[in-house]
Amino acid sequence: MIEMAASRGPAAPELAQIPLPFFVAVVERATQRIIARETIDGRVDILPGSRRAGSREEIAERIPLPPGKSAVDYEILVGFDLTADQLDYNRRQRGF
C-alpha cells in the first residue's frame, strides 16, 4: 500500500486534482539491475476550500522467481516519476 499527500500552493488556487505519477520497480539486489518497472498514474484530489488531501493506492504484483533465486535476491523500489524539469529543480535545491 502506498500513501501520498499533497498541498495546494498559492499558484494553483483552483486546481482540484494533482497528478502524482509514481513508479514501482523490481531490481536485482546485487547489481541493482532493473528487472521490471511500471509507472502508475497516481493522483490526489483536493476539494474546493481545502488545502491538503491524501490518496492511498493498493498494488498487488506477482513476481515469478527464476530457479535458484529467492525473494531476498530482489528489492522493490517505489518513487515519484519526475519530469526532467522537476528532477533539475530538485537537484538545484539540494546543491547536487
Z-matrix of the N, CA and C atoms (Angstrom, degrees):
N
C 1 1.433
C 2 1.520 1 108.31
N 3 1.324 2 116.40 1 137.23
C 4 1.454 3 122.79 2 -179.93
C 5 1.522 4 107.62 3 -120.96
N 6 1.323 5 116.07 4 128.44
C 7 1.454 6 121.10 5 177.51
C 8 1.520 7 108.77 6 -113.60
N 9 1.350 8 116.40 7 134.24
C 10 1.454 9 122.32 8 -179.94
C 11 1.523 10 108.82 9 -128.27
N 12 1.317 11 116.05 10 151.34
C 13 1.456 12 121.81 11 175.55
C 14 1.518 13 108.42 12 -135.45
N 15 1.331 14 115.73 13 149.98
C 16 1.459 15 120.58 14 179.81
C 17 1.520 16 108.94 15 -143.92
N 18 1.324 17 114.89 16 153.40
C 19 1.459 18 121.71 17 175.79
C 20 1.521 19 108.52 18 -122.76
N 21 1.325 20 115.29 19 141.34
C 22 1.462 21 120.66 20 177.06
C 23 1.523 22 107.53 21 -82.56
N 24 1.321 23 116.86 22 126.59
C 25 1.458 24 121.33 23 178.86
C 26 1.513 25 111.30 24 -90.98
N 27 1.327 26 117.41 25 171.00
C 28 1.461 27 121.36 26 -177.63
C 29 1.526 28 113.50 27 -65.00
N 30 1.319 29 118.22 28 -21.96
C 31 1.459 30 120.88 29 179.94
C 32 1.524 31 112.19 30 -79.79
N 33 1.310 32 118.88 31 -8.08
C 34 1.463 33 121.96 32 -177.29
C 35 1.533 34 110.77 33 -132.99
N 36 1.327 35 118.14 34 59.50
C 37 1.467 36 119.24 35 -174.59
C 38 1.524 37 114.84 36 -66.90
N 39 1.317 38 118.29 37 -24.40
C 40 1.465 39 120.26 38 -177.38
C 41 1.522 40 113.25 39 -102.80
N 42 1.299 41 117.34 40 -4.04
C 43 1.461 42 120.97 41 -176.68
C 44 1.523 43 109.94 42 -68.83
N 45 1.316 44 116.31 43 120.94
C 46 1.462 45 120.38 44 -177.86
C 47 1.521 46 112.22 45 -104.26
N 48 1.318 47 116.65 46 -18.96
C 49 1.457 48 120.20 47 -176.22
C 50 1.529 49 108.47 48 -129.20
N 51 1.325 50 116.63 49 116.86
C 52 1.452 51 120.90 50 -177.94
C 53 1.526 52 108.25 51 -105.41
N 54 1.336 53 117.49 52 118.15
C 55 1.464 54 119.12 53 177.72
C 56 1.529 55 110.13 54 -73.99
N 57 1.320 56 116.00 55 133.50
C 58 1.462 57 122.48 56 176.92
C 59 1.520 58 109.09 57 -134.20
N 60 1.347 59 116.52 58 69.80
C 61 1.464 60 117.84 59 179.30
C 62 1.520 61 110.52 60 -64.39
N 63 1.318 62 115.39 61 140.60
C 64 1.454 63 120.27 62 179.22
C 65 1.523 64 108.86 63 -138.38
N 66 1.322 65 115.29 64 165.15
C 67 1.461 66 119.89 65 180.00
C 68 1.526 67 110.01 66 -121.22
N 69 1.316 68 113.70 67 155.15
C 70 1.458 69 122.68 68 171.24
C 71 1.526 70 105.08 69 -126.33
N 72 1.318 71 116.49 70 125.86
C 73 1.465 72 120.44 71 -178.10
C 74 1.518 73 110.12 72 -130.82
N 75 1.318 74 115.54 73 146.91
C 76 1.463 75 122.60 74 173.35
C 77 1.525 76 105.97 75 -109.77
N 78 1.335 77 116.03 76 126.96
C 79 1.461 78 120.31 77 -179.45
C 80 1.521 79 109.64 78 -127.90
N 81 1.330 80 115.63 79 151.62
C 82 1.462 81 120.44 80 172.26
C 83 1.520 82 107.47 81 -71.10
N 84 1.298 83 116.40 82 129.69
C 85 1.466 84 120.84 83 -176.74
C 86 1.531 85 111.80 84 -61.03
N 87 1.311 86 118.01 85 -44.18
C 88 1.470 87 121.42 86 -173.90
C 89 1.528 88 112.70 87 -69.65
N 90 1.336 89 117.45 88 -39.47
C 91 1.462 90 120.43 89 -173.50
C 92 1.528 91 113.62 90 -108.20
N 93 1.333 92 117.08 91 -12.45
C 94 1.465 93 123.74 92 -174.42
C 95 1.537 94 112.00 93 61.98
N 96 1.329 95 116.35 94 19.51
C 97 1.467 96 121.37 95 175.97
C 98 1.519 97 109.17 96 -71.08
N 99 1.330 98 115.98 97 132.91
C 100 1.467 99 121.09 98 -179.95
C 101 1.522 100 109.30 99 -76.19
N 102 1.321 101 116.37 100 122.85
C 103 1.465 102 122.86 101 178.23
C 104 1.524 103 110.22 102 -91.19
N 105 1.332 104 116.15 103 -41.78
C 106 1.459 105 121.64 104 179.81
C 107 1.525 106 107.99 105 -151.95
N 108 1.336 107 115.75 106 147.56
C 109 1.462 108 120.68 107 178.97
C 110 1.516 109 108.35 108 -147.94
N 111 1.324 110 116.02 109 135.35
C 112 1.466 111 120.76 110 178.89
C 113 1.524 112 108.69 111 -135.15
N 114 1.349 113 116.16 112 134.93
C 115 1.455 114 121.36 113 174.79
C 116 1.522 115 108.50 114 -96.99
N 117 1.317 116 116.02 115 135.53
C 118 1.460 117 122.03 116 -179.02
C 119 1.526 118 108.05 117 -119.33
N 120 1.320 119 116.18 118 132.49
C 121 1.459 120 122.13 119 -178.29
C 122 1.521 121 110.57 120 -82.02
N 123 1.329 122 116.34 121 75.35
C 124 1.462 123 120.66 122 177.47
C 125 1.518 124 110.13 123 -74.67
N 126 1.329 125 115.98 124 158.71
C 127 1.461 126 120.04 125 176.43
C 128 1.521 127 108.83 126 -157.44
N 129 1.319 128 113.91 127 158.40
C 130 1.457 129 121.50 128 174.99
C 131 1.519 130 106.89 129 -123.42
N 132 1.323 131 117.12 130 128.59
C 133 1.459 132 122.71 131 178.39
C 134 1.524 133 109.17 132 -97.56
N 135 1.333 134 116.20 133 119.80
C 136 1.460 135 120.82 134 178.03
C 137 1.528 136 108.04 135 -105.29
N 138 1.310 137 116.21 136 121.54
C 139 1.454 138 121.55 137 -178.52
C 140 1.521 139 110.78 138 -72.06
N 141 1.338 140 117.21 139 149.00
C 142 1.471 141 119.55 140 176.68
C 143 1.526 142 110.41 141 -54.38
N 144 1.312 143 116.00 142 137.03
C 145 1.454 144 120.99 143 -179.24
C 146 1.523 145 113.51 144 89.24
N 147 1.319 146 117.80 145 -13.06
C 148 1.466 147 121.57 146 178.06
C 149 1.515 148 109.73 147 -100.41
N 150 1.310 149 115.72 148 151.74
C 151 1.461 150 119.69 149 176.18
C 152 1.512 151 111.89 150 -104.15
N 153 1.339 152 117.82 151 -22.32
C 154 1.465 153 120.96 152 -175.21
C 155 1.520 154 110.97 153 -132.35
N 156 1.314 155 113.87 154 154.41
C 157 1.466 156 119.86 155 176.08
C 158 1.518 157 108.30 156 -159.51
N 159 1.305 158 115.68 157 166.95
C 160 1.452 159 121.05 158 178.88
C 161 1.503 160 111.43 159 -135.70
N 162 1.309 161 115.86 160 167.57
C 163 1.457 162 122.58 161 -179.63
C 164 1.520 163 108.13 162 -144.95
N 165 1.313 164 116.13 163 150.76
C 166 1.458 165 121.60 164 178.20
C 167 1.520 166 107.69 165 -129.44
N 168 1.308 167 115.74 166 128.27
C 169 1.467 168 121.98 167 178.72
C 170 1.524 169 108.20 168 -116.09
N 171 1.310 170 116.12 169 131.82
C 172 1.461 171 120.50 170 174.10
C 173 1.518 172 108.36 171 -106.62
N 174 1.318 173 115.20 172 129.06
C 175 1.453 174 121.22 173 -177.39
C 176 1.522 175 108.05 174 -125.76
N 177 1.302 176 115.44 175 130.83
C 178 1.463 177 120.91 176 175.66
C 179 1.527 178 107.26 177 -123.96
N 180 1.296 179 115.57 178 118.70
C 181 1.462 180 121.44 179 -179.72
C 182 1.516 181 109.35 180 -123.07
N 183 1.303 182 115.38 181 143.04
C 184 1.460 183 121.44 182 173.71
C 185 1.514 184 106.74 183 -108.41
N 186 1.307 185 116.21 184 123.58
C 187 1.461 186 121.15 185 -177.08
C 188 1.529 187 108.15 186 -116.53
N 189 1.340 188 116.98 187 103.73
C 190 1.467 189 119.00 188 178.54
C 191 1.536 190 109.97 189 -71.10
N 192 1.309 191 116.05 190 133.25
C 193 1.462 192 121.10 191 -179.52
C 194 1.518 193 110.25 192 -98.51
N 195 1.338 194 116.28 193 132.66
C 196 1.457 195 118.84 194 176.73
C 197 1.530 196 110.69 195 -68.15
N 198 1.319 197 116.63 196 158.61
C 199 1.472 198 119.55 197 178.16
C 200 1.534 199 110.95 198 -55.51
N 201 1.317 200 116.58 199 137.97
C 202 1.457 201 121.49 200 178.44
C 203 1.519 202 114.35 201 85.45
N 204 1.313 203 118.42 202 -2.76
C 205 1.465 204 122.21 203 -179.94
C 206 1.519 205 109.22 204 -112.12
N 207 1.342 206 115.91 205 154.28
C 208 1.462 207 120.04 206 175.45
C 209 1.535 208 108.06 207 -131.92
N 210 1.312 209 116.08 208 172.24
C 211 1.466 210 121.01 209 -177.25
C 212 1.527 211 111.85 210 -59.10
N 213 1.319 212 117.90 211 -29.66
C 214 1.462 213 121.34 212 -179.23
C 215 1.541 214 111.81 213 -65.96
N 216 1.319 215 118.22 214 -15.74
C 217 1.465 216 122.39 215 179.73
C 218 1.526 217 112.76 216 -80.70
N 219 1.328 218 117.78 217 -3.53
C 220 1.466 219 121.95 218 -173.97
C 221 1.523 220 111.46 219 -131.12
N 222 1.328 221 115.68 220 157.26
C 223 1.459 222 122.84 221 173.42
C 224 1.517 223 108.29 222 -125.98
N 225 1.317 224 116.54 223 150.14
C 226 1.458 225 121.83 224 173.12
C 227 1.521 226 106.92 225 -111.16
N 228 1.329 227 115.94 226 123.04
C 229 1.455 228 122.36 227 -178.98
C 230 1.523 229 109.23 228 -109.59
N 231 1.316 230 117.25 229 140.68
C 232 1.453 231 123.55 230 177.34
C 233 1.519 232 107.67 231 -131.75
N 234 1.331 233 116.81 232 134.84
C 235 1.466 234 119.87 233 178.49
C 236 1.511 235 110.64 234 -162.94
N 237 1.324 236 115.64 235 167.71
C 238 1.456 237 119.62 236 177.36
C 239 1.520 238 109.27 237 -73.33
N 240 1.319 239 116.23 238 140.41
C 241 1.460 240 122.65 239 179.41
C 242 1.529 241 107.63 240 -90.47
N 243 1.329 242 116.66 241 91.09
C 244 1.452 243 122.28 242 -173.21
C 245 1.518 244 112.31 243 -83.43
N 246 1.332 245 115.37 244 148.64
C 247 1.461 246 120.81 245 171.64
C 248 1.528 247 107.34 246 -75.89
N 249 1.327 248 116.81 247 168.04
C 250 1.465 249 120.69 248 178.27
C 251 1.529 250 110.32 249 -61.31
N 252 1.344 251 117.74 250 -39.57
C 253 1.465 252 121.26 251 178.83
C 254 1.524 253 111.67 252 -64.41
N 255 1.324 254 117.36 253 -41.70
C 256 1.461 255 120.83 254 178.79
C 257 1.521 256 111.06 255 -65.38
N 258 1.318 257 116.55 256 -41.08
C 259 1.464 258 120.73 257 178.44
C 260 1.526 259 110.74 258 -64.22
N 261 1.347 260 117.38 259 -44.18
C 262 1.471 261 121.18 260 177.35
C 263 1.525 262 110.90 261 -60.44
N 264 1.331 263 116.75 262 -43.49
C 265 1.468 264 121.15 263 178.80
C 266 1.524 265 110.44 264 -59.67
N 267 1.326 266 116.97 265 -47.94
C 268 1.463 267 120.90 266 -179.62
C 269 1.530 268 111.84 267 -61.04
N 270 1.319 269 115.98 268 -40.67
C 271 1.465 270 119.54 269 179.52
C 272 1.525 271 111.12 270 -65.77
N 273 1.334 272 117.52 271 -39.71
C 274 1.463 273 120.48 272 178.26
C 275 1.529 274 111.25 273 -65.39
N 276 1.323 275 117.07 274 -38.28
C 277 1.465 276 121.25 275 -178.59
C 278 1.521 277 112.20 276 -67.41
N 279 1.292 278 117.36 277 -30.92
C 280 1.459 279 121.45 278 -176.90
C 281 1.520 280 112.82 279 -98.53
N 282 1.335 281 117.36 280 -1.61
C 283 1.440 282 119.99 281 176.95
C 284 1.504 283 115.49 282 75.78
N 285 1.351 284 117.45 283 23.21
C 286 1.473 285 119.88 284 179.65
C 287 1.500 286 110.61 285 -76.69
